[in-house]
């Protein structure tokens, strides 16, 4: 629950983000605990939106830029968001936008930002700068920061290998002991786009995103921010990838991926109840490669996420792929109860319920399956 966030652009007042009441409502429905946006310096719309989100109890990681004084950035972040401030992050993708002399300017900026955070923010985490190419972290090895920021997009592919590769590359250039946050990732649905990042259908994104969130968590990524909440501007021709990364369309209608992420979070959320000893971990057997993550709720119940790292979309032909299905057997050493099977890509309601059992047989297609039990 604490590992999932979503990126926003509340200061883009000429886009769908101008409808802030809807943004706040959608965040509440989605169920995320964290957002990422810019520091609210001389940005009234951004300030209003962040205050409304903070009142919802949602935390914010706020990104600064070279043209904002570090002291002003930290002061504005704390003043507007208050105790809901999660972290302050260094400038984003300067290696991509390439302003003049960006590298030496960033090298001088980051120690000042760290000093401002530690003076005004006490234990507030300092997230390093996000790069379009994570290998650029090697040129900032002497800079002290608390969290490594990773930008990585699967490019229309199944998410598992891209996540593992991105984490491996990050560990090679950044100190291993620093936690990694995946501060930008996602899929776009501009099916007519000719950009280098391949599109996927809305249905494929709904299959891939829950798997990516689970794969990132399993790989040790402490927080993953989906880029982004809304499609910013209309583009009915589906040509511009930057207008189709949203979980929600420009007209504010949620895409299937919005519901898939919402259902995933709802399925792992802890229900009210007293704590009890943790339920047993099952063995999972099948004839095909599978991935799994075992989650333990505060009340001792567990959720086992199981999925196949298969493609459901052909990036060359831009057509869906049928991955077929395989039989999976879940076995417990002792009887468990209140077993529910949820496929978050398809529905928030359980596809199966069993009062008590020691054995469960599932049919696994391309989407993640969650088995919860006490």
WOVENWO-V241674 format. One record per helix or strand of 3 or more residues. SS is the DSSP state (H for helix, E for strand). FROM is the first residue (numbers start at 1). LEN is the number of residues. If there is no record, write none. Layout:
SS_FROM_LEN / SS_FROM_LEN
This chain:
E_4_4 / H_16_3 / H_20_11 / E_34_5 / H_44_12 / E_59_5 / H_70_15 / E_85_5 / H_94_4 / H_102_19 / E_125_3 / H_134_7 / E_147_5 / H_159_15 / E_179_7 / H_202_17 / E_223_4 / H_241_3 / H_256_13 / E_283_4 / E_291_6 / E_302_6 / E_326_17 / E_352_13 / E_369_5
